[in-house]
């Protein structure tokens, strides 16, 4: 396979600097509206640069919807929101055919009425509140960036992202996402409570006359160019080996799996995890001003990339061991041995 040329020329380095500056401007714009959540915003930016989708998990009221909407505004992207409910149908997402009559000829024909998925940034709010059949309506759009209806295929505008939210504590009336759909998400981002100071700032902003507007600082074309730049970040062989060894080590059926993996993990991540961990690490590297990937990039992003791709055993869950605990153990045991200085 022919690899794209690495980032070496002055033009390439200038493009990388533009990417870093643009992401800094995006953070500044989002900060006008959203208080804190710096790690979450960085992971969302990394997912966008890596051309991936995000699943955000957190209790209600943590500004997940506001964060996504503000990101779309700062990037001048078309934005649509779908509130997922038990009675939502696949056609409510992708669109449906309607009969239209020509007023001059009286001839009737079917016309495809495009649904809200035809946008650039789609917020699937509370995605686990709708049945799997409706959830699956997003699969083709997420993977192929296209929609097939009545035998015709329609391309989605680029760039295209799905950012979905789900609440972890409200189990009544929810439908767990099928494994195939969870695997389509690059990250499972956990949105945590704000600090006390951040919550104080939130109270001040939302209970006074405070108002701030968001400006678009990049365009969709800029984002597409940034995505191309990210893919040209070189991957050192030792980092690639770390990714392959680590991912394969948490597959219970793999010969390299340790006894604790076979005891505590029912299913491990597939090849898409390796691909997306590398892409996300490339995006993080360039976002931090580097033109090469380090093991630190991979370790930092292992949790959001892997936590929705590992299924713990009943024994592990009974002992109170979480998926995050298993990933942290994997990272700890996969750390390279320190180099001895003679």
Buried (B, 14 or more C-beta within 10 A) or exposed (E): EEEEEEBEEEEBEEBBEBBBEBBEBBBEBBBBBBBBBEBBBBBBBBBBBBBBBBBBBBEEEBBBBEBBBBBBBBBBBEBBBBEBEEEBEBBBBBBBBEEEEEEEEEEEEEEBEBBBBBBBBBBBBBBBBBBEEBBBBBEBBBBEBEBEBEEEEBEBEEBBBBBBBBBEEEEEEBBEBEEEBBBBBBBBBBBEEBEEEBEEBBEEBEEEEEEEEBEBBBEBEBBEBBBEBBBBBBBEEEBBEBBBEBBBBBBBEBEEBBEBBBEBBBBBBEEBBBBBBBBBBBBBBBBEEBBBBBBBBBBBBBBBBBBBBBBBBEEBBEEEBEBEBBBBBBBEEBEEEEEEEE
